[in-house]
Amino acid sequence: MSEEVSTSKSDDTLVTCFFDDPPSASLDVDHSRSEKSLSSPAAGTSMSDAEQANLNVGPLQADVALRLGSERISLLGGGRFILGRHRSCDIISPVAPSGDAAARRRSLKVSRRHCEIILSPSGWTVRDGVESKHSSFGTWWNGEQVAEAVPLGGVPGILSLGGPSAVDSVAFDVRMQGGSLVLSSYPSAAEMYVLLADEVALERLDSRLSGLWASFVGGRIRWRRGGETGAFVPGTPIPGVDGGFWVE
């Protein structure tokens, strides 16, 4: 059953949004997922055989988060990532609390399953919506609306969910590190997502992670520091990093 949500913009025009389910200000964001099958996605989101064949990474996805005080770096391994409000998404955009009207209005422009980023042999691309269902307010790359699959990473840019302006939408600063894609929340950069396609030097993301590398191997996200290697373990200190920082 749809719920009608009305929000007013700064020019006093009225925008009416429709959602498949009522939006919630207290979505249960679950970052504890360790792996899931790309060949068996949620109902209504199955990939075509051609898309599955184009993925140049393994069939499993994995994620692990590094907490550095108020900042958080999520390492994501896999070949297809869905962005949206729903807790099943790989990159979750929560609904802002009602006390901040402007932030809540921006957050409600993000659909439950808003867009997807896919890694193929030709590189990273973004597409609006999931399967045949598009987002309510659109996906925008550097101010241009995404209609078909659009390449990412050729130049740094801003990926906006819900409108062309990063100020009036939920936005990410996007850049490449080697073959991997780095998305940072814009403009605060407190939340960062690294879509791993090869080994990444984490100190380039945060100087406190000096000497630490991360990669996605065999369905697990692993670390390397000098000659030492291992897998990130939730609930333990970040390997070799001082300051009380933890793996979530």
C-alpha positions as CSV (number, residue, x, y, z in Angstrom):
1,M,0.0,0.0,0.0
2,S,1.5,3.3,-1.1
3,E,1.9,6.3,1.2
4,E,1.8,9.8,-0.1
5,V,4.6,12.0,1.2
6,S,4.6,15.8,0.5
7,T,7.6,18.0,0.9
8,S,7.9,21.7,0.2
9,K,11.0,23.1,-1.6
10,S,12.6,26.5,-1.0
11,D,10.6,28.0,-3.9
12,D,7.4,27.0,-2.1
13,T,6.4,24.6,-4.9
14,L,5.0,21.3,-3.7
15,V,6.6,17.9,-4.5
16,T,4.6,14.7,-4.0
17,C,6.5,11.4,-3.6
18,F,5.1,7.9,-3.7
19,F,6.9,5.0,-2.0
20,D,6.2,1.3,-2.2
21,D,6.4,1.2,1.6
22,P,6.1,4.0,4.2
23,P,9.5,5.7,4.7
24,S,10.9,5.3,8.2
25,A,13.2,7.6,10.1
26,S,14.6,4.7,12.0
27,L,15.6,2.2,9.4
28,D,17.5,-0.7,10.8
29,V,20.8,-0.3,9.0
30,D,22.7,-3.6,9.1
31,H,26.4,-3.5,8.3
32,S,27.1,-6.9,9.6
33,R,26.6,-8.8,6.3
34,S,29.8,-10.7,5.4
35,E,28.9,-12.2,2.1
36,K,26.0,-12.8,-0.3
37,S,25.5,-14.5,-3.6
38,L,25.3,-12.3,-6.7
39,S,23.7,-15.1,-8.6
40,S,20.8,-15.3,-6.2
41,P,19.8,-11.6,-5.5
42,A,16.6,-10.6,-3.8
43,A,13.3,-11.1,-5.6
44,G,12.9,-8.7,-8.5
45,T,16.6,-7.9,-8.8
46,S,18.0,-10.8,-10.7
47,M,20.7,-10.1,-13.2
48,S,20.7,-11.1,-16.8
49,D,23.0,-13.9,-18.0
50,A,25.0,-11.3,-20.0
51,E,25.4,-9.1,-16.9
52,Q,26.5,-12.0,-14.8
53,A,29.0,-13.1,-17.4
54,N,30.5,-9.6,-17.5
55,L,31.4,-9.5,-13.8
56,N,35.2,-9.9,-13.5
57,V,35.1,-10.7,-9.8
58,G,34.0,-13.8,-7.9
59,P,30.3,-14.6,-7.2
60,L,30.4,-13.6,-3.6
61,Q,30.2,-10.2,-2.0
62,A,31.7,-9.2,1.2
63,D,31.9,-6.1,3.3
64,V,33.8,-4.9,6.4
65,A,33.9,-1.5,8.0
66,L,36.8,0.3,9.7
67,R,35.9,2.8,12.4
68,L,38.3,5.7,13.0
69,G,36.6,7.8,15.6
70,S,33.7,9.7,13.9
71,E,34.8,8.5,10.5
72,R,34.0,5.2,8.8
73,I,35.5,3.4,5.8
74,S,33.4,0.5,4.4
75,L,35.4,-1.9,2.2
76,L,33.1,-3.7,-0.3
77,G,34.0,-6.6,-2.4
78,G,32.0,-7.8,-5.4
79,G,30.8,-6.8,-8.8
80,R,27.4,-5.2,-8.3
81,F,26.3,-2.7,-5.6
82,I,22.9,-1.3,-5.0
83,L,22.4,2.1,-3.4
84,G,19.2,3.2,-1.7
85,R,17.2,3.5,1.5
86,H,16.3,-0.1,2.0
87,R,18.4,-2.0,4.5
88,S,19.1,-4.7,1.9
89,C,21.1,-2.3,-0.2
90,D,24.9,-2.4,-0.2
91,I,25.3,1.3,0.3
92,I,22.5,2.5,2.5
93,S,21.2,6.1,2.6
94,P,19.1,6.3,5.8
95,V,16.1,8.7,6.2
96,A,17.1,11.7,8.2
97,P,15.3,12.5,11.5
98,S,12.3,14.7,11.3
99,G,14.0,17.4,13.4
100,D,16.2,18.4,10.5
101,A,13.6,19.3,7.8
102,A,16.2,20.0,5.0
103,A,18.2,16.8,5.5
104,R,15.0,14.8,5.8
105,R,13.7,16.3,2.5
106,R,17.0,15.4,0.8
107,S,17.0,11.8,2.2
108,L,13.4,11.2,1.1
109,K,14.5,11.8,-2.5
110,V,16.4,8.5,-2.4
111,S,14.3,5.5,-3.5
112,R,14.4,2.3,-1.6
113,R,16.5,0.8,-4.3
114,H,17.7,3.9,-6.1
115,C,20.6,2.9,-8.5
116,E,23.3,0.3,-9.0
117,I,27.0,0.4,-9.7
118,I,28.4,-2.5,-11.7
119,L,31.9,-3.6,-12.5
120,S,32.5,-5.1,-15.9
121,P,35.6,-5.7,-18.0
122,S,35.2,-2.1,-19.4
123,G,35.2,-0.6,-15.9
124,W,32.7,0.8,-13.4
125,T,29.2,2.0,-14.6
126,V,26.2,3.5,-12.8
127,R,22.6,2.9,-13.8
128,D,19.4,4.5,-12.4
129,G,17.0,2.1,-10.7
130,V,17.2,-1.6,-10.4
131,E,16.1,-3.8,-13.3
132,S,13.2,-2.1,-15.0
133,K,12.1,0.1,-12.1
134,H,13.6,3.6,-12.0
135,S,14.1,5.8,-9.0
136,S,11.5,8.5,-8.2
137,F,13.8,11.5,-8.5
138,G,16.6,10.2,-10.7
139,T,20.3,9.7,-10.5
140,W,22.8,12.3,-11.7
141,W,26.5,12.2,-12.6
142,N,28.3,15.6,-12.6
143,G,24.9,17.4,-13.0
144,E,23.8,15.2,-15.9
145,Q,20.9,12.8,-15.4
146,V,21.7,9.1,-15.8
147,A,19.5,7.5,-18.5
148,E,21.5,4.5,-19.7
149,A,24.6,3.0,-18.1
150,V,27.2,5.8,-17.5
151,P,30.9,5.2,-17.0
152,L,32.4,6.2,-13.6
153,G,35.9,6.9,-12.7
154,G,37.3,8.4,-15.8
155,V,37.5,11.8,-14.0
156,P,36.6,12.6,-10.4
157,G,32.9,13.6,-10.0
158,I,29.8,13.9,-7.9
159,L,27.1,11.2,-8.0
160,S,23.8,12.7,-6.8
161,L,20.7,10.7,-5.8
162,G,17.5,12.7,-6.2
163,G,18.5,15.7,-8.2
164,P,21.3,17.5,-10.2
165,S,22.5,19.6,-7.3
166,A,24.6,18.0,-4.7
167,V,23.2,20.6,-2.2
168,D,19.6,19.4,-2.6
169,S,20.3,15.7,-2.9
170,V,22.2,12.9,-1.3
171,A,25.6,13.0,-3.0
172,F,28.9,11.2,-3.1
173,D,32.3,12.4,-4.2
174,V,33.6,9.6,-6.6
175,R,37.2,8.9,-7.5
176,M,39.4,6.0,-8.6
177,Q,42.2,4.4,-6.7
178,G,43.8,2.0,-9.2
179,G,41.0,-0.1,-10.5
180,S,38.9,0.4,-7.3
181,L,36.2,3.0,-6.9
182,V,36.0,5.3,-3.8
183,L,32.8,7.0,-2.8
184,S,32.8,9.6,-0.1
185,S,29.7,11.2,1.5
186,Y,29.5,14.8,0.2
187,P,30.3,17.2,1.6
188,S,31.2,15.8,5.0
189,A,33.4,12.8,3.9
190,A,32.7,11.1,7.2
191,E,31.4,8.0,5.5
192,M,33.5,6.4,2.8
193,Y,32.9,3.3,0.6
194,V,35.7,1.5,-1.3
195,L,34.5,-0.8,-4.1
196,L,37.4,-3.2,-4.3
197,A,38.6,-4.3,-7.8
198,D,42.3,-4.6,-6.8
199,E,44.6,-4.0,-3.8
200,V,44.1,-0.6,-2.3
201,A,46.6,1.4,-0.2
202,L,44.4,2.5,2.7
203,E,46.8,5.2,3.8
204,R,45.7,7.1,0.7
205,L,42.3,7.3,2.2
206,D,43.3,8.1,5.7
207,S,46.9,8.7,6.9
208,R,46.1,6.9,10.2
209,L,46.1,3.6,8.2
210,S,49.7,4.0,7.1
211,G,51.2,0.8,5.5
212,L,47.9,-1.1,5.5
213,W,46.6,-2.5,2.2
214,A,43.2,-4.1,1.5
215,S,42.0,-6.5,-1.2
216,F,39.1,-8.8,-2.0
217,V,40.3,-12.4,-2.4
218,G,38.2,-15.6,-2.4
219,G,35.1,-13.9,-1.2
220,R,36.9,-12.3,1.8
221,I,38.3,-8.9,2.4
222,R,41.9,-9.3,3.4
223,W,44.6,-7.0,4.7
224,R,48.4,-6.8,4.1
225,R,51.1,-4.9,6.0
226,G,54.6,-5.5,4.9
227,G,55.0,-9.3,4.9
228,E,52.1,-9.9,7.1
229,T,48.6,-10.8,5.8
230,G,45.2,-11.8,7.2
231,A,41.5,-11.3,7.1
232,F,39.7,-8.4,8.8
233,V,37.9,-9.7,11.9
234,P,34.9,-7.6,13.2
235,G,35.2,-6.5,16.8
236,T,39.0,-6.4,16.8
237,P,41.5,-3.5,16.4
238,I,42.5,-2.5,12.9
239,P,45.7,-4.6,12.3
240,G,48.8,-2.6,13.1
241,V,47.0,0.7,13.6
242,D,47.4,2.6,16.9
243,G,44.7,4.9,18.5
244,G,42.0,2.5,19.5
245,F,40.4,2.1,16.0
246,W,38.3,-0.9,15.3
247,V,37.0,-3.3,12.7
248,E,33.2,-3.2,12.8
